[in-house]
Structure formats: structure tokens, C-alpha cells
Amino acid sequence: MFPLKTDIPVTKRPYGVWLLIIINFAVYLYFKINYHGLLFADHGFMPLKLSMPSDIIGLDEKMASFFTYMFLHSNIFHVTINMYFLYVFGKNVEDKLGTLKFLTTYIALGIVAVIVEAFMMPELEYPVIGASGAVTGIMGMFIVFFPFSKIKTFIFLIIYAIIRNIPAIVIVMLFFTFQLVLWYLEQTYNLNEYLRSFQENIGIKHRYINISNMAYYTHIGGFLAGIITAISIRLIKRI
């Protein structure tokens, strides 16, 4: 299933969403042109760095990575998917919060997401990159603010495709459940070997899909942080 648009009209232009989209694509293109081998290691978030002595990894670099990681993406598909989901769900959340609060919340959710990753995987040796933690946080906020809205969704069933309006909470919870299922399968079974074998059988020889580099805890942490944040905002307004 691929969400196309929500049924909730926005009353203001989503300048914050567009600003984030432009920045993310600009950063991706800049580093695509000026790439260096240690880019992700230097600016991605690596939990193992936090425990390293300050004379090896400076405190400023450790703290900066909580922010910089969410503007780095591994390829054009990675950044496009993240920004697409940000646009679909983010414009209504921005309309609800206002541009400045939306941008502040987006950054905060991204930071909380990797804090969860660091807590769950303190010895992680490869860098976490991408806006996914912040974007899943925005999706979590969306289902709290607009749980009964409908999302026009493209559904592909191998040989048949349809477009249907599906409740937002169903779409987002299916996405979240999918993350949990992938995480469980990877922990329980050697799922990457099954994927590699399947891809070789259908003729893919070199570029394998690999799910072991997905930052599940970042996704889950961002999503739950978004839900908690949105619930807190509603409770404060009610009080």
C-alpha cells in the first residue's frame, strides 16, 4: 500500500514541510557531488561514539551527530521516500501546530528517535542516517490529531491495482506493525539469507536488498515519541 493524500484540507501553505524537503534534497545532492568516504561516519549518529574518550571523538562532534544524521541519506530512493511521507502526513501536522512549532517538534522527534537507538543498541558500530526517525514521529502525531481521517491509498496486489480511501490509523498502524515484524524476523531468523536466495532465484546477482541496516529502534522510538507528544499537546490544550 502506498499513501497518496489525506482528506483533510490545509488552511495554510506548509512552508515548514517544503523547507525540510528542500534542505534534505540539497544536502543529498551536495554530498553526492562532494562525497568523501567518512561522510556517514563523521556526521551520522553512531551510538558507539558516545562512549569513546573525548580526545578521540570530540564532544562537539558527538552532540552534533544527534542533529546532522537526520539530513543524510544513502541514496536518492532513501531521501525521496522519507520526504514523500513527510509531505503526505506533515502538511496537516504543520497546519495544526504552526510552522515554527512544527519545525522545532520535527527536530526534537528526530533527536529522541536516536536516543532510543543509542539506549537499545549502545555498541552499534555503524552510523544511523536518514530522516526516518523524525518522519515516523510526524506520522505518530498525525494519527493522534486525525485518527478518523481517510487516506487515498494505492494498493498493488501483484497483478491488480486499486485506489481506496483507508482510515489513517489503519495505514499508520500497519506501517508500525510492519517495522515490528521485520525486526522480529531479523532477530529470530537469518532473514537476509532468505532475501539473498530469493533475489538470486529471480535473477538479481549483485545488488541485494538487505534489511539488517534498517534502524528499527529509531523508527519505533520516533513513532512512539510522536504519539506521546501529540497526546501531551492535546491534554495541555484541554487543561
JOZI-V943997 format. One record per pair of residues at least 4 apart in sequence whose ideal C-beta (glycine too) atoms are under 8 Angstrom apart, sorted by the first residue. I is the first residue (numbers start at 0). J is the second residue. D is the distance in Angstrom with one decimal. If there is no record, write none. Layout:
# JOZI-V943997
I/J/D, I/J/D
This chain:
# JOZI-V943997
0/152/5.1, 0/153/7.1, 0/154/5.1, 0/155/7.8, 0/165/7.4, 0/170/6.8, 0/173/7.1, 1/152/6.7, 1/153/4.4, 1/154/7.9, 1/155/7.4, 2/84/7.5, 2/87/5.2, 2/88/7.9, 2/150/4.9, 2/151/7.5, 2/152/5.3, 2/153/7.9, 2/170/5.8, 3/87/7.5, 3/150/7.4, 3/151/4.5, 3/152/6.4, 3/153/5.8, 3/162/7.2, 4/87/6.5, 4/150/7.1, 4/151/5.2, 5/87/6.8, 5/88/7.4, 5/91/5.8, 5/145/7.2, 5/148/5.6, 5/149/7.4, 5/150/5.4, 5/151/7.8, 5/167/6.9, 6/148/5.7, 6/149/4.6, 6/150/7.3, 6/151/7.2, 6/164/6.9, 7/91/5.1, 7/145/5.8, 7/148/5.1, 9/13/6.4, 9/90/5.3, 9/91/6.2, 9/93/7.9, 9/94/4.4, 10/94/5.9, 11/93/7.8, 11/94/5.8, 11/98/7.8, 12/17/7.9, 13/17/6.1, 13/86/7.7, 13/89/6.7, 13/90/3.8, 13/93/4.9, 13/94/7.0, 13/98/7.9, 14/18/6.1, 14/93/7.9, 14/98/5.3, 15/19/6.5, 15/89/7.6, 15/93/4.9, 15/98/4.2, 15/99/7.7, 15/101/4.5, 15/102/4.8, 15/105/7.5, 16/20/6.4, 16/85/6.2, 16/86/5.8, 16/89/4.4, 16/90/5.2, 16/93/5.6, 16/101/7.7, 17/21/6.2, 18/22/6.3, 18/102/7.3, 19/23/6.2, 19/82/7.6, 19/85/6.4, 19/89/7.6, 19/102/7.4, 19/105/6.6, 19/130/7.7, 20/24/6.4, 20/82/4.7, 20/85/6.7, 20/86/6.6, 21/25/5.9, 22/26/6.2, 22/70/6.5, 23/27/6.3, 23/70/5.9, 23/72/7.0, 23/78/5.7, 23/81/7.2, 23/82/5.7, 23/130/6.1, 24/28/6.2, 24/78/6.3, 24/82/7.0, 25/29/6.1, 26/30/6.3, 26/70/4.7, 26/71/6.9, 27/31/6.0, 27/71/7.8, 27/72/5.2, 27/75/7.2, 27/78/4.8, 28/32/6.5, 29/33/6.1, 30/34/5.6, 30/38/5.8, 30/71/7.2, 34/38/6.1, 37/41/5.0, 38/42/6.3, 38/43/8.0, 38/71/7.2, 39/43/4.2, 39/71/6.3, 39/73/7.7, 39/126/4.6, 39/128/5.5, 40/45/6.9, 40/126/5.7, 41/60/7.4, 42/63/7.5, 42/64/6.5, 42/67/4.4, 42/68/6.8, 42/71/5.9, 42/126/7.9, 43/64/6.5, 43/67/7.6, 43/68/4.9, 43/71/5.9, 43/126/2.7, 43/127/6.0, 43/128/4.4, 44/64/4.6, 44/65/6.4, 44/67/8.0, 44/68/3.8, 44/113/4.6, 44/116/7.2, 44/117/7.6, 44/126/6.2, 44/127/4.6, 44/128/7.5, 45/64/7.0, 45/123/6.6, 45/124/7.1, 45/125/6.9, 45/126/4.6, 45/127/7.2, 46/116/6.4, 46/117/4.1, 46/120/5.7, 46/121/5.3, 46/122/7.1, 46/123/4.4, 46/127/7.9, 47/51/7.0, 47/121/7.5, 47/122/5.9, 47/123/5.9, 47/124/5.3, 48/56/5.0, 48/60/7.5, 48/61/5.6, 48/64/6.9, 49/61/5.9, 49/117/6.3, 49/121/7.6, 50/121/7.0, 51/55/4.9, 51/56/4.5, 52/56/7.5, 53/57/6.1, 53/58/5.6, 56/60/5.6, 56/61/5.9, 57/61/7.1, 58/62/6.2, 59/63/6.0, 60/64/6.5, 62/66/8.0, 63/67/5.4, 64/68/5.6, 64/126/7.9, 65/110/5.0, 65/113/6.1, 65/114/7.7, 66/106/6.9, 66/109/7.6, 66/110/6.9, 67/71/6.8, 68/109/7.9, 68/113/6.4, 68/126/6.9, 68/127/5.7, 68/128/5.3, 68/129/7.4, 69/106/7.7, 69/109/4.2, 69/128/8.0, 69/129/6.9, 69/130/5.0, 69/132/6.6, 69/133/5.4, 70/130/7.1, 71/128/4.1, 71/129/6.9, 72/77/4.2, 72/78/3.8, 72/81/6.9, 72/128/6.5, 72/129/5.4, 72/130/7.4, 73/77/4.9, 73/128/6.5, 73/129/7.4, 74/78/7.5, 75/79/5.9, 76/80/6.2, 77/81/6.6, 77/129/6.0, 78/82/6.0, 78/129/7.9, 78/130/7.7, 79/83/6.1, 80/84/6.6, 81/85/6.3, 81/129/6.1, 81/130/4.4, 81/131/5.8, 81/134/5.3, 82/86/6.4, 82/130/7.3, 83/87/6.5, 84/88/6.2, 84/134/5.3, 84/138/6.9, 85/89/4.5, 85/130/6.9, 85/134/5.0, 85/137/6.4, 86/90/6.4, 87/150/7.6, 88/92/6.5, 88/134/7.7, 88/137/5.5, 88/138/5.0, 88/141/4.5, 89/93/5.8, 89/101/7.4, 89/105/7.7, 89/134/7.7, 89/137/5.0, 90/94/6.4, 91/95/6.5, 91/141/6.3, 91/144/7.2, 91/145/6.2, 91/148/7.8, 92/96/6.2, 92/101/6.3, 92/137/5.4, 92/140/5.1, 92/141/5.6, 92/144/6.5, 93/97/7.4, 93/98/6.1, 93/101/4.0, 95/144/5.4, 96/100/4.2, 96/101/4.5, 96/104/6.4, 96/232/7.8, 97/101/6.5, 98/102/6.4, 99/103/6.4, 100/104/6.0, 101/105/6.2, 102/106/6.7, 103/107/6.3, 104/108/6.1, 104/136/7.8, 104/140/7.5, 104/228/6.5, 105/109/6.6, 105/133/5.1, 105/136/7.4, 105/137/6.5, 106/110/6.5, 106/133/7.1, 107/111/6.3, 107/228/7.8, 108/112/6.2, 108/132/6.8, 108/133/4.9, 108/136/3.0, 108/137/6.9, 108/221/5.4, 108/224/5.3, 108/225/5.6, 108/228/6.9, 109/113/7.1, 109/130/7.0, 109/132/5.1, 109/133/3.4, 109/136/7.1, 109/221/6.9, 110/114/6.5, 111/115/6.7, 111/132/7.8, 111/136/7.4, 111/220/6.3, 111/221/6.9, 111/224/4.3, 112/116/6.8, 112/131/7.8, 112/132/2.7, 112/133/6.6, 112/135/7.3, 112/136/6.4, 112/217/4.6, 112/218/7.4, 112/220/4.5, 112/221/3.4, 112/224/6.5, 113/117/6.1, 113/127/5.9, 113/132/6.1, 113/217/5.7, 113/220/7.6, 114/118/6.3, 114/220/7.1, 115/119/6.2, 115/216/5.3, 115/217/6.8, 115/219/7.1, 115/220/2.7, 115/221/7.7, 115/223/7.9, 115/224/7.6, 116/120/5.8, 116/123/7.2, 116/127/5.8, 116/132/7.7, 116/214/5.8, 116/216/4.4, 116/217/4.5, 116/220/6.4, 117/121/6.1, 117/123/7.7, 118/216/8.0, 119/216/4.4, 120/216/6.2, 123/127/7.4, 125/212/7.0, 127/214/4.6, 127/217/5.7, 129/214/7.4, 130/134/5.2, 131/135/6.0, 131/214/6.8, 131/217/6.3, 131/218/5.5, 131/221/7.1, 132/136/6.6, 132/214/7.2, 132/217/4.2, 132/218/6.5, 132/220/6.6, 132/221/3.7, 133/137/6.7, 133/221/6.1, 134/138/6.6, 134/221/7.4, 135/139/6.5, 135/174/8.0, 135/175/7.9, 135/218/5.0, 135/219/7.8, 135/221/4.2, 135/222/4.2, 135/225/6.8, 136/140/6.6, 136/221/4.0, 136/222/6.4, 136/224/5.3, 136/225/3.5, 136/228/7.3, 137/141/6.4, 137/225/6.1, 138/142/7.0, 138/171/5.2, 138/174/7.1, 138/222/6.5, 138/225/6.6, 139/143/6.9, 139/171/7.5, 139/221/7.2, 139/222/4.5, 139/223/6.6, 139/224/7.0, 139/225/2.7, 139/226/4.1, 139/228/7.7, 139/229/6.8, 140/144/6.1, 140/225/4.4, 140/226/7.2, 140/228/6.1, 140/229/4.0, 141/145/5.8, 141/167/6.5, 141/171/6.8, 141/225/7.9, 142/146/5.4, 142/167/5.7, 142/168/4.9, 142/171/4.7, 142/172/7.4, 142/226/7.3, 143/225/7.8, 143/226/5.7, 143/229/3.5, 143/230/5.7, 143/233/6.9, 144/229/5.7, 144/233/7.8, 145/167/5.8, 146/166/7.7, 146/167/6.5, 146/168/4.8, 147/166/6.5, 147/167/7.5, 147/168/7.5, 148/166/7.4, 148/167/4.6, 149/164/4.1, 149/165/6.6, 149/166/6.1, 149/167/7.0, 150/164/7.0, 150/165/5.7, 150/166/7.6, 150/167/5.3, 150/170/5.2, 151/162/6.2, 151/163/7.7, 151/164/5.6, 152/162/6.8, 152/163/5.8, 152/164/7.3, 152/165/4.9, 152/170/6.4, 153/160/6.7, 153/161/7.9, 153/162/5.6, 154/160/6.7, 154/161/5.2, 154/162/7.2, 154/163/6.1, 155/159/8.0, 155/160/4.9, 156/160/6.9, 156/161/7.5, 165/169/5.4, 165/170/5.6, 166/170/7.3, 167/171/6.1, 168/172/5.8, 169/173/6.2, 170/174/6.6, 171/175/6.4, 172/176/6.1, 173/177/6.3, 174/178/6.9, 175/179/6.7, 175/219/7.5, 175/222/5.7, 176/180/6.2, 177/181/6.4, 178/182/6.3, 178/215/5.9, 178/218/5.2, 178/219/6.1, 178/222/7.9, 179/183/6.3, 179/219/7.3, 180/184/6.2, 181/185/6.2, 181/190/7.7, 181/210/5.8, 181/213/6.9, 181/215/7.0, 182/186/6.3, 182/215/4.3, 182/219/7.7, 183/187/5.9, 184/188/5.5, 184/190/4.7, 185/190/5.2, 185/191/7.5, 185/210/6.0, 185/211/6.3, 185/215/7.9, 188/193/7.3, 189/193/7.1, 190/194/6.3, 190/210/6.3, 191/195/6.2, 191/207/7.9, 191/209/5.6, 191/210/6.4, 191/211/5.4, 192/196/6.3, 193/197/6.3, 194/198/6.3, 194/207/6.8, 194/208/5.5, 194/209/7.2, 194/210/7.0, 195/199/6.4, 195/207/5.2, 196/200/6.4, 197/201/6.7, 198/203/4.0, 198/207/5.7, 198/208/6.5, 199/203/6.6, 199/204/6.7, 203/207/7.0, 213/218/7.6, 214/218/6.4, 215/219/6.0, 216/220/5.6, 217/221/6.2, 218/222/6.3, 219/223/6.3, 220/224/6.1, 221/225/6.3, 222/226/6.7, 223/227/6.3, 224/228/6.1, 225/229/6.3, 226/230/6.3, 227/231/6.2, 228/232/6.4, 229/233/6.5, 230/234/6.3, 231/235/6.2, 232/236/6.4, 233/237/6.3, 234/238/6.3
